[in-house]
Amino acid sequence: MVNQTGGEVLKAILEQADEAIYAASKPEHRYQVKAHRSRTLTTLWGEVTFTRTYYQDKTNSSYHYLLDEWLGLDKSTHIEPFCRARLVTRSADVSYRKYVALTTPARLSGQSVLQSIRKLGTIPNQAAVMPAAKPGIYKVYVEADEDHVAMQKGHAKEMKLINVYETKVPVCQGRRKLLGRRTFSGWETPSQLWPAVNRYIQQTYGTEQMPEVVIKGDAAAWIKSGTEYVWNSTHVVDGYHDSQYLRKIAGKGTSTALYEALKANDCEAFVKEVQRKLRKSPQREKAIRDGYQYIMANWEGIHKALTQPDAASSTEGHVSHMLSDRLSSRCMGWSPIGAEQIARMRTYIANGGNLEAYARKQFTAHRQTMKPEVNQEILKKEWSRRKLPYCIMGPLSRPRSKILRVAVSRIILSSEASKVKLVGNLVA
């Protein structure tokens, strides 16, 4: 009932708008009516077919659908911008086919949805509104890791994820929240991604004095290189990877002695314990040597992580929530641009951005350049005469009008209110 009524309302309003444009263009005698033709748009209510007027411009013999120009719809558009924005928004969380069913009763192919995402483009990491400057914070943390995303062609690629935050606050038992979080993601090289992180830290926290920055992550070269681009920064290895490699050395035995040697910064005691493990389990030589080489190569960062309580990291959990849930937890292959677009949409949301509003703005940005050349004053007067109650109640019998009036009221009061709101925006 809601979708059917909404479609009827939108059809009536669009055709009333076409009549208003005709009335506004008539006094100037510039446009000659050539035909009346129908067009079908996929909307939040499903497919809506409406009739509009086809004109010829007498000044240059060009042909126009003035209503289409007023709405900012080019010839190839078959999904109206507000429906397209909703499709894109939901694509950040669920697969293409699933979010079509969640958005519109119309049947759309996955390719149509993919084209909507491509039209949106890749959202910049800096797109979300920057927070106000926060002087007086003298220590900032950065957690960095990557997700291995399967590609449609070739091997998996590493999608980078960086979280900048001030501190962690407890939410419930076993769970903490990052305070003042700002997220960055993408395929960029370290020389492209880290300077953006540094600029953000400078603008937000470095107005008086550049804070101390602790970069936490594994020993990947791109993470360690962050200290070359971020001012006043040091790198510590996160506890997850510490434990992983210490367990490689210890095997089924205890790793207490190894931990104690690392905490005490006693390299000699650590080497002796590794040698003891090797003598005891020679069959595990490769695993022990792998763990030993990793620890020795990152000794300083691991020692800092073990001796600084605030160096505890939750990088794996953030990667799982931000990237893996959508990009790598299902059996699918991505194109490089598709994976980055999804990652950036999720990043934009994590940074407090309203993705649907952003998409609407992008999809309607060209509307002002397509406004038809008609008398705007007359057009406003004609449109003011064609309000919603008039265009759906006028030609109807009284009982039917009451039913529609109740139905429209329910739409406005329901969770579908945004659908009604878009009607006004379409013809405003």
LINKAUR-V272586 format. One record per residue. N is the residue number from 1. RES is the residue in one letter. OMEGA is omega in whole degrees, -180 to 180 (* if undefined). D_FIRST is the distance of its C-alpha to the first C-alpha in Angstrom with 1 decimal. Layout:
n-><N	N>
res-><RES	RES>
omega-><OMEGA	OMEGA>
d_first-><D_FIRST	D_FIRST>
//
This chain:
n-><1	2	3	4	5	6	7	8	9	10	11	12	13	14	15	16	17	18	19	20	21	22	23	24	25	26	27	28	29	30	31	32	33	34	35	36	37	38	39	40	41	42	43	44	45	46	47	48	49	50	51	52	53	54	55	56	57	58	59	60	61	62	63	64	65	66	67	68	69	70	71	72	73	74	75	76	77	78	79	80	81	82	83	84	85	86	87	88	89	90	91	92	93	94	95	96	97	98	99	100	101	102	103	104	105	106	107	108	109	110	111	112	113	114	115	116	117	118	119	120	121	122	123	124	125	126	127	128	129	130	131	132	133	134	135	136	137	138	139	140	141	142	143	144	145	146	147	148	149	150	151	152	153	154	155	156	157	158	159	160	161	162	163	164	165	166	167	168	169	170	171	172	173	174	175	176	177	178	179	180	181	182	183	184	185	186	187	188	189	190	191	192	193	194	195	196	197	198	199	200	201	202	203	204	205	206	207	208	209	210	211	212	213	214	215	216	217	218	219	220	221	222	223	224	225	226	227	228	229	230	231	232	233	234	235	236	237	238	239	240	241	242	243	244	245	246	247	248	249	250	251	252	253	254	255	256	257	258	259	260	261	262	263	264	265	266	267	268	269	270	271	272	273	274	275	276	277	278	279	280	281	282	283	284	285	286	287	288	289	290	291	292	293	294	295	296	297	298	299	300	301	302	303	304	305	306	307	308	309	310	311	312	313	314	315	316	317	318	319	320	321	322	323	324	325	326	327	328	329	330	331	332	333	334	335	336	337	338	339	340	341	342	343	344	345	346	347	348	349	350	351	352	353	354	355	356	357	358	359	360	361	362	363	364	365	366	367	368	369	370	371	372	373	374	375	376	377	378	379	380	381	382	383	384	385	386	387	388	389	390	391	392	393	394	395	396	397	398	399	400	401	402	403	404	405	406	407	408	409	410	411	412	413	414	415	416	417	418	419	420	421	422	423	424	425	426	427	428>
res-><M	V	N	Q	T	G	G	E	V	L	K	A	I	L	E	Q	A	D	E	A	I	Y	A	A	S	K	P	E	H	R	Y	Q	V	K	A	H	R	S	R	T	L	T	T	L	W	G	E	V	T	F	T	R	T	Y	Y	Q	D	K	T	N	S	S	Y	H	Y	L	L	D	E	W	L	G	L	D	K	S	T	H	I	E	P	F	C	R	A	R	L	V	T	R	S	A	D	V	S	Y	R	K	Y	V	A	L	T	T	P	A	R	L	S	G	Q	S	V	L	Q	S	I	R	K	L	G	T	I	P	N	Q	A	A	V	M	P	A	A	K	P	G	I	Y	K	V	Y	V	E	A	D	E	D	H	V	A	M	Q	K	G	H	A	K	E	M	K	L	I	N	V	Y	E	T	K	V	P	V	C	Q	G	R	R	K	L	L	G	R	R	T	F	S	G	W	E	T	P	S	Q	L	W	P	A	V	N	R	Y	I	Q	Q	T	Y	G	T	E	Q	M	P	E	V	V	I	K	G	D	A	A	A	W	I	K	S	G	T	E	Y	V	W	N	S	T	H	V	V	D	G	Y	H	D	S	Q	Y	L	R	K	I	A	G	K	G	T	S	T	A	L	Y	E	A	L	K	A	N	D	C	E	A	F	V	K	E	V	Q	R	K	L	R	K	S	P	Q	R	E	K	A	I	R	D	G	Y	Q	Y	I	M	A	N	W	E	G	I	H	K	A	L	T	Q	P	D	A	A	S	S	T	E	G	H	V	S	H	M	L	S	D	R	L	S	S	R	C	M	G	W	S	P	I	G	A	E	Q	I	A	R	M	R	T	Y	I	A	N	G	G	N	L	E	A	Y	A	R	K	Q	F	T	A	H	R	Q	T	M	K	P	E	V	N	Q	E	I	L	K	K	E	W	S	R	R	K	L	P	Y	C	I	M	G	P	L	S	R	P	R	S	K	I	L	R	V	A	V	S	R	I	I	L	S	S	E	A	S	K	V	K	L	V	G	N	L	V	A>
omega-><-179	-178	-180	180	179	178	178	180	-178	178	-179	-178	-180	-180	174	177	178	177	179	178	177	-180	-179	-178	-174	-177	-176	178	-180	-175	176	180	180	-178	172	-174	-178	176	180	177	171	-177	177	179	-174	-180	179	178	-179	-179	176	-172	178	-173	167	177	-176	-176	-177	178	177	-177	-174	161	-173	177	178	179	179	-180	-178	-178	175	-173	-174	-176	173	175	-178	-170	-177	175	179	179	178	178	-179	-178	-178	179	179	-175	-175	-177	-176	-175	-179	-175	170	180	-179	-171	-175	176	179	179	178	177	176	180	178	179	178	179	177	180	179	-180	178	-177	179	-177	178	176	-176	-173	-179	-178	179	176	176	179	-177	178	178	174	-170	176	-178	-178	178	176	-176	177	-180	175	180	-174	179	179	175	178	177	-176	177	177	-179	174	-175	177	179	175	174	180	-176	179	177	179	-179	177	176	-177	178	-179	178	-178	177	-179	180	-175	171	-172	175	178	176	179	-170	175	178	-178	176	-174	-176	176	177	177	-180	179	179	-179	179	-177	-175	-172	-171	-179	179	-178	-179	-177	171	-177	178	179	-177	179	178	-175	179	-176	-177	179	180	-179	178	-180	179	-175	-178	-177	173	-176	173	-179	172	-180	-176	-174	-179	-178	173	-176	-178	-177	175	176	176	180	-174	-176	179	180	-179	179	-176	-178	179	178	-178	179	179	180	-178	-177	-177	-176	-178	179	179	-179	180	180	178	179	179	178	-178	178	-177	-177	-178	180	-180	-173	-177	-179	-179	-179	177	179	-179	-178	179	-178	-178	-179	-177	-174	-175	-179	180	178	178	-179	-178	-176	178	-178	-177	179	178	-173	177	-175	-177	180	180	177	180	-177	-173	-172	-172	-179	-177	-170	-171	-179	178	-180	180	176	-175	165	180	-178	-180	180	-179	178	179	180	-178	176	179	177	180	178	180	-180	175	-179	175	-173	-178	178	178	-179	178	-179	180	-176	-180	-175	-176	-175	-176	-179	-177	-178	180	-179	177	-180	-174	-180	178	-179	179	180	-179	-180	-180	177	-174	179	-177	-179	-178	-171	177	-177	-171	-174	-174	176	-175	-180	-180	179	-180	179	-180	-179	178	-179	180	178	-180	177	-177	-177	-176	178	179	-175	-179	179	179	-179	-176	180	179	180	-179	-174	-178	*>
d_first-><0.0	3.8	5.6	5.2	6.0	8.3	9.9	10.6	12.1	14.1	15.4	16.5	18.2	20.0	21.3	22.4	24.1	25.9	27.1	28.4	30.3	31.8	33.0	34.5	36.3	37.7	40.6	42.1	42.3	42.0	39.1	39.0	35.8	36.2	32.8	29.0	27.3	23.8	22.8	20.0	19.1	17.4	15.3	13.5	10.2	12.0	14.5	14.7	17.5	19.3	22.8	25.6	29.3	32.1	35.3	39.0	41.0	44.2	46.2	46.0	44.2	41.4	37.8	34.7	31.0	31.2	27.4	27.5	30.6	29.0	26.1	28.7	27.4	30.2	30.4	29.7	26.5	23.4	21.5	20.9	23.0	20.5	18.7	22.3	23.3	20.7	21.7	25.3	24.9	23.5	26.2	28.7	27.8	26.4	27.1	25.7	23.7	22.2	21.0	19.3	17.0	16.6	15.9	13.8	12.1	14.8	18.0	20.9	24.4	26.4	28.7	26.1	25.6	29.3	29.9	27.6	29.8	32.9	31.9	31.6	35.1	37.0	36.5	40.0	41.1	41.9	38.5	37.3	38.9	42.4	43.2	45.9	49.5	50.7	54.5	56.4	54.8	57.7	56.2	53.1	52.0	50.6	49.2	49.1	48.2	46.6	44.1	45.2	42.4	42.7	42.9	41.9	45.4	48.4	48.9	46.6	46.8	47.0	44.2	45.8	44.3	46.0	45.1	47.2	47.2	49.5	49.6	47.7	46.6	45.8	42.2	42.8	45.4	46.0	43.6	44.4	42.6	44.0	44.5	44.1	42.9	42.6	41.7	43.0	42.3	43.1	45.7	48.1	51.8	53.4	55.0	51.5	49.5	52.1	53.1	49.5	49.7	53.0	51.8	48.9	51.4	53.8	51.3	49.8	52.8	55.9	56.2	59.3	60.4	59.0	57.9	59.1	56.6	56.4	54.8	53.8	53.0	54.8	57.9	56.1	58.0	55.1	54.5	58.2	58.4	56.2	59.4	60.7	57.8	56.8	59.4	61.2	59.4	60.6	59.1	58.8	57.7	54.8	55.6	53.3	55.5	58.7	58.0	57.0	60.4	62.4	61.1	62.2	65.7	65.8	64.2	64.2	66.8	66.4	65.7	67.0	70.2	68.3	66.0	69.0	70.9	67.9	67.5	71.2	71.2	74.0	73.8	77.0	75.8	72.5	74.4	76.7	73.7	72.2	75.6	75.8	72.4	73.5	76.8	74.9	72.3	73.7	71.1	68.4	70.3	67.6	64.9	67.4	68.5	64.9	64.1	67.5	67.2	63.7	65.0	68.1	66.3	64.1	66.5	66.2	62.4	62.2	64.9	63.0	59.8	61.7	63.6	60.8	58.2	55.7	55.9	53.6	50.8	47.3	46.9	45.8	42.9	41.7	41.9	40.0	37.1	37.1	37.9	38.3	34.9	33.4	36.5	38.8	37.5	35.9	37.7	37.0	39.0	38.4	39.7	41.6	39.3	36.1	37.5	38.7	35.5	33.6	36.5	36.5	32.8	33.3	36.5	34.8	32.3	35.3	37.1	34.4	32.7	29.1	28.4	25.1	26.8	29.8	27.9	26.0	29.5	31.0	28.4	28.6	32.4	33.4	31.2	34.1	36.4	34.1	33.7	34.6	37.9	36.8	37.8	35.8	36.6	35.4	32.2	31.5	32.1	30.0	27.0	27.5	27.2	23.7	21.7	17.9	18.0	20.4	18.7	15.5	17.1	20.5	20.2	17.7	18.9	19.0	16.6	13.8	14.8	14.6	11.0	10.1	12.7	11.4	7.9	10.1	12.4	10.3	9.6	13.3	14.4	12.6	14.1	12.0	14.4	16.4	13.9	14.2	17.9	18.4	17.6	20.6	22.7	22.1	23.6	25.9>
//
